[in-house]
Amino acid sequence: MIPAAFDYLAPTTVEEALGALAQHGDDAKILAGGQSLLPVLRMRLNAPEMVIDLGRIDSLRGVRDDGDAIVIGAMTQHADVAKDPLVAEHAALLPKVIEHLADAQIRHRGTFGGALAHADPAGDLGAPVLALGGQFVIAGSGGTRTVEASDFFVDLFETAIGDDEILTDVRIPKHTGWGAHYEKFVRVAHQWAIVAVAAAVRTDGGTIAEARIGLTNMGSTPVRATAVESALAGASPTADGVRAAAEQAAEGTNPPSDLNGTADYRKHLARVLTGRAVVAAAGG
Ligand SMILES: Cc1cc2nc3c(=O)[nH]c(=O)nc-3n(C[C@H](O)[C@H](O)[C@H](O)COP(=O)(O)OP(=O)(O)OC[C@H]3O[C@@H](n4cnc5c(N)ncnc54)[C@H](O)[C@@H]3O)c2cc1C
């Protein structure tokens, strides 16, 4: 289908984009890579009068070092995040996740910020950003504010970004030297996750010193498996060593039941995939 007619604006600064948002209010929609928005417009599930394309705002693109964190511009394409040397060094979990995100064409058009702002519970980026303690930098007419990942994801397709705000950057605290793995369960290639587990693990002297675990599609928002993280401290990074901790992976989750699996099946998957993800992340 062809989208309903809309006006189009391509500002070159965040201030200009915010001004347009303020002027058009509910009638405006932000366009990033368009990989989720354009299907929505084509199906006429949304018909904004004004589309504000962020593609010409250079300051929103790229990865930079900011001391104890790396900062990823919201308009950085998935493929560019995946091959960035700072990301590889300090947030090795992200390239492992992006490898499994959609297909090569979508990874070259879709953006890091767009995927997170879209907040699809089956989207792959929420769980790793939550697990790594990411922070979201959001610009509005009154200036910028920073929101912790734990407060960013509000509900299904709903985030802390206000109607008159723009996500500009995502700060990821450095996890230099941590092992990482993303275990994504799908039936066919390039599918959205039925369940997936993002794991970052720091080992010390042959045991797990610290672990950070995020779950994809185990609720209406990404879930941090804190019970597993606590139970993994001091465990041996082997299938037997992590089994008891991984058994707690479904605690506090509320997964959906749909054609791909029941909630109980997803809970079972979360436990199995967590064990596999942690062992792989620890290099076992
Ligand atoms: C066939 C297909 C398969 C896919 N498979 C997967 C998959 O397996 N895993 C996965 O994680 N994703 C998948 N995706 C989605 C992909 O990751 C998209 O990149 C992502 O959902 C949206 O990113 P985008 O840059 O295209 O944003 P857009 O589609 O342009 O925007 C998405 C939404 O976010 C808002 N938005 C975008 N940027 C900002 C911003 N900076 N500030 C405020 N609001 C903003 C827009 O207004 C819109 O509502 C798939 C997409 C397709 C089409």
The ligand as a Tripos MOL2 file, in Angstrom:
@<TRIPOS>MOLECULE
LIG
   53    58     1     0     0
SMALL
NO_CHARGES

@<TRIPOS>ATOM
      1 C1         11.9360   -7.3990    7.6860 C.3       1 LIG1
      2 C2         12.4740   -6.7800    8.9690 C.ar      1 LIG1
      3 C3         13.0740   -7.6140    9.8890 C.ar      1 LIG1
      4 C4         13.5830   -7.0720   11.0870 C.ar      1 LIG1
      5 N1         14.1480   -7.9210   11.9840 N.ar      1 LIG1
      6 C5         14.6290   -7.4240   13.1360 C.ar      1 LIG1
      7 C6         15.2290   -8.2910   14.0920 C.ar      1 LIG1
      8 O1         15.3620   -9.5020   13.9250 O.2       1 LIG1
      9 N2         15.6680   -7.7290   15.2420 N.ar      1 LIG1
     10 C7         15.5600   -6.3840   15.5000 C.ar      1 LIG1
     11 O2         15.9770   -5.9360   16.5670 O.2       1 LIG1
     12 N3         15.0300   -5.5580   14.5930 N.ar      1 LIG1
     13 C8         14.5610   -6.0350   13.4230 C.ar      1 LIG1
     14 N4         14.0130   -5.1720   12.5160 N.ar      1 LIG1
     15 C9         13.8800   -3.7370   12.8340 C.3       1 LIG1
     16 C10        15.1700   -2.9580   12.5920 C.3       1 LIG1
     17 O3         16.0310   -3.1900   13.6950 O.3       1 LIG1
     18 C11        14.9290   -1.4480   12.5200 C.3       1 LIG1
     19 O4         16.1630   -0.8550   12.2970 O.3       1 LIG1
     20 C12        14.3650   -0.7890   13.7380 C.3       1 LIG1
     21 O5         13.2100   -1.3950   14.1970 O.3       1 LIG1
     22 C13        13.9680    0.6690   13.5090 C.3       1 LIG1
     23 O6         15.0710    1.4060   13.2400 O.3       1 LIG1
     24 P1         15.0160    2.5560   12.1550 P.3       1 LIG1
     25 O7         16.2700    3.3220   12.2580 O.co2     1 LIG1
     26 O8         14.6820    1.9900   10.8370 O.co2     1 LIG1
     27 O9         13.8210    3.4830   12.7230 O.3       1 LIG1
     28 P2         12.4910    4.0270   12.0220 P.3       1 LIG1
     29 O10        11.7360    2.9050   11.4090 O.co2     1 LIG1
     30 O11        12.7870    5.1970   11.1770 O.co2     1 LIG1
     31 O12        11.7410    4.5500   13.3480 O.3       1 LIG1
     32 C14        11.1880    3.6310   14.2770 C.3       1 LIG1
     33 C15        10.3890    4.4110   15.3330 C.3       1 LIG1
     34 O13        11.2670    5.0890   16.2340 O.3       1 LIG1
     35 C16        11.0520    6.5140   16.1750 C.3       1 LIG1
     36 N5         12.3900    7.0980   16.2060 N.ar      1 LIG1
     37 C17        13.4340    6.7320   15.4200 C.ar      1 LIG1
     38 N6         14.5400    7.4110   15.7670 N.ar      1 LIG1
     39 C18        14.1990    8.2260   16.7880 C.ar      1 LIG1
     40 C19        14.9260    9.1590   17.5870 C.ar      1 LIG1
     41 N7         16.2390    9.3770   17.3860 N.pl3     1 LIG1
     42 N8         14.2570    9.8240   18.5620 N.ar      1 LIG1
     43 C20        12.9420    9.6040   18.7650 C.ar      1 LIG1
     44 N9         12.2000    8.7220   18.0550 N.ar      1 LIG1
     45 C21        12.8260    8.0400   17.0760 C.ar      1 LIG1
     46 C22        10.2910    6.7590   14.8740 C.3       1 LIG1
     47 O14         9.4720    7.9070   14.9620 O.3       1 LIG1
     48 C23         9.4600    5.4860   14.7650 C.3       1 LIG1
     49 O15         8.3250    5.5700   15.5760 O.3       1 LIG1
     50 C24        13.5020   -5.6700   11.3180 C.ar      1 LIG1
     51 C25        12.9250   -4.8290   10.3630 C.ar      1 LIG1
     52 C26        12.4070   -5.3760    9.1970 C.ar      1 LIG1
     53 C27        11.8000   -4.4490    8.1880 C.3       1 LIG1
@<TRIPOS>BOND
     1     1     2 1
     2     2     3 ar
     3     2    52 ar
     4     3     4 ar
     5     4     5 ar
     6     4    50 ar
     7     5     6 ar
     8     6     7 ar
     9     6    13 1
    10     7     8 2
    11     7     9 ar
    12     9    10 ar
    13    10    11 2
    14    10    12 ar
    15    12    13 ar
    16    13    14 ar
    17    14    15 1
    18    14    50 ar
    19    15    16 1
    20    16    17 1
    21    16    18 1
    22    18    19 1
    23    18    20 1
    24    20    21 1
    25    20    22 1
    26    22    23 1
    27    23    24 1
    28    24    25 2
    29    24    26 1
    30    24    27 1
    31    27    28 1
    32    28    29 2
    33    28    30 1
    34    28    31 1
    35    31    32 1
    36    32    33 1
    37    33    34 1
    38    33    48 1
    39    34    35 1
    40    35    36 1
    41    35    46 1
    42    36    37 ar
    43    36    45 ar
    44    37    38 ar
    45    38    39 ar
    46    39    40 ar
    47    39    45 ar
    48    40    41 1
    49    40    42 ar
    50    42    43 ar
    51    43    44 ar
    52    44    45 ar
    53    46    47 1
    54    46    48 1
    55    48    49 1
    56    50    51 ar
    57    51    52 ar
    58    52    53 1
@<TRIPOS>SUBSTRUCTURE
     1 LIG1         1 GROUP 0 **** ****
